[in-house]
Amino acid sequence: MDYTEMTVGTRIYYTGDMANIESEGTIYNVVHDPRWGQHYDLHFDDGRISRGIHPVAFQPSPGRRFWPLAEWMAYRAERIKASQERMRAMLDA
């Protein structure tokens, strides 16, 4: 996925960190700054706003905190399925 192609209205998921809770939200502004490059302004469902999030923050990496919501939900479903399969294998052993 090309994370520079996300648009206003794209739903996102933020995983949170030690100081901020996880939340879903929406890109409400795409900024094309000639000096600093493209970045996004996010409005979270709980009312918080985060500005200046660059597309690289959405790219897969260890400690990734920002996800397009559809990608997060697919990743989450994969992890749940894998966990259930491991549990079934342990119970069947």
Secondary structure by P-SEA (a helix, b strand, c coil): cccccccccccccccccccbbbbbbbbccccccccccbbbbbbccccccccccccccccccccccccaaaaaaaaaaaaaaaaaaaaaaaaac
